[in-house]
Amino acid sequence: SEPLLLDTELHYFYPPATNGPCPKPRAGHSSSLVGDNIIIFGGCNGVNFFNEVFCLNLKTWTWSQPKVIGESPEPRGYHAATPVGSCLVICGGNDRKNTYDSVWILNTELWIWQKNGQLKHPSA
């Protein structure tokens, strides 16, 4: 499932040329701008919920699926995601059976998940 760009002068959407493994089509995911990257997390395909992380570098238009370490959030969709510096904060969501009230932090410099605000900052 590829992104679409909006030409604001022509009011026309078009797909940019991208490289790398893009995420499969999904709904209920988050898409957040962190630095020069769009980070995609979670969502569902109508049957399964995901906890995958995909990254689209906006300078090179290259997709990647970073290897994230640490305990991961449960697969979910319809959550909130907010970028804070180089981190992405994920809150809530559901998977049809469960509604989550947990808060997770993804450090996008170290690609580490941390639960409930135990944030570790990268060294300067």
C-alpha positions in Angstrom: 0.0 0.0 0.0 1.8 3.1 -1.3 1.4 6.7 0.0 -0.1 9.4 -2.1 1.2 13.0 -2.4 -1.0 16.0 -2.9 0.2 18.6 -5.3 -1.3 21.7 -3.6 -1.2 23.8 -6.7 -2.9 21.4 -9.0 -5.0 19.7 -6.3 -4.0 16.3 -7.6 -2.9 13.2 -5.7 -0.2 11.0 -7.1 1.9 8.1 -5.9 5.6 8.9 -5.4 8.2 6.3 -6.7 9.4 4.4 -3.6 11.8 1.6 -2.9 11.9 -1.2 -0.3 9.3 -3.4 1.3 6.2 -1.3 2.0 3.5 -2.4 4.5 0.6 -4.5 3.4 -2.8 -2.6 3.1 -4.3 -2.0 6.5 -6.8 0.2 8.4 -6.6 1.6 11.9 -2.8 2.1 11.8 -0.9 5.3 12.8 1.2 7.3 10.5 3.5 9.8 12.2 6.2 12.2 11.1 9.4 11.7 13.2 12.3 13.7 11.7 12.6 12.8 8.0 10.6 9.6 8.4 7.0 8.6 8.4 6.6 5.8 11.0 3.7 3.4 10.4 2.6 1.3 13.4 -0.1 -1.3 13.9 -3.5 -1.5 12.2 -5.5 -4.4 10.8 -6.3 -6.0 7.5 -9.9 -7.0 8.5 -8.8 -10.3 10.0 -5.5 -9.8 11.8 -4.1 -7.0 13.9 -0.5 -6.0 13.6 2.3 -4.6 15.8 4.7 -4.1 13.0 6.8 -0.9 12.5 7.6 0.4 9.0 9.6 3.5 8.2 9.4 5.6 5.0 12.4 7.9 4.6 11.2 11.1 3.0 14.6 12.1 1.7 15.2 8.8 -0.3 11.6 7.6 -0.5 12.8 4.2 0.8 10.7 1.9 2.9 12.3 -0.2 5.6 11.1 -2.4 8.4 13.5 -1.7 11.3 14.4 -4.4 13.7 13.0 -3.1 16.9 14.3 -4.6 20.2 12.6 -4.9 23.6 9.1 -6.2 24.5 6.6 -5.0 21.8 3.1 -3.7 22.3 0.3 -6.2 21.6 -1.0 -6.1 18.0 -3.6 -3.3 17.8 -5.3 -0.7 15.8 -7.2 2.5 16.4 -4.6 3.7 18.8 -3.2 7.2 19.3 0.4 8.0 18.2 2.3 11.2 19.0 5.9 12.1 18.0 8.0 13.6 20.8 11.5 14.4 19.6 13.0 11.2 18.2 10.4 9.1 19.9 6.9 7.9 19.1 4.4 7.5 21.9 1.7 5.0 21.3 -1.4 4.9 23.6 -4.5 2.8 23.7 -6.1 1.0 20.8 -7.9 -2.3 20.5 -7.9 -5.7 18.8 -11.6 -6.5 18.8 -11.2 -8.6 22.0 -9.2 -6.2 24.2 -9.1 -2.5 24.7 -5.7 -1.3 25.7 -4.8 1.5 28.1 -1.1 1.0 28.0 1.5 3.6 26.9 4.5 2.6 24.8 7.4 4.6 23.6 9.4 3.8 20.5 12.9 5.3 20.4 13.5 5.7 16.7 17.2 6.4 17.0 17.9 3.2 18.9 14.8 1.3 17.7 13.8 0.2 21.2 10.3 -0.3 22.6 9.7 0.8 26.2 6.5 0.4 28.1 4.8 3.0 30.3 7.1 5.9 30.1 10.5 4.3 31.0 12.1 6.5 28.4 15.9 6.1 27.8 17.4 9.0 25.9 20.2 8.4 23.4 23.5 9.7 24.5 24.4 13.1 23.0 
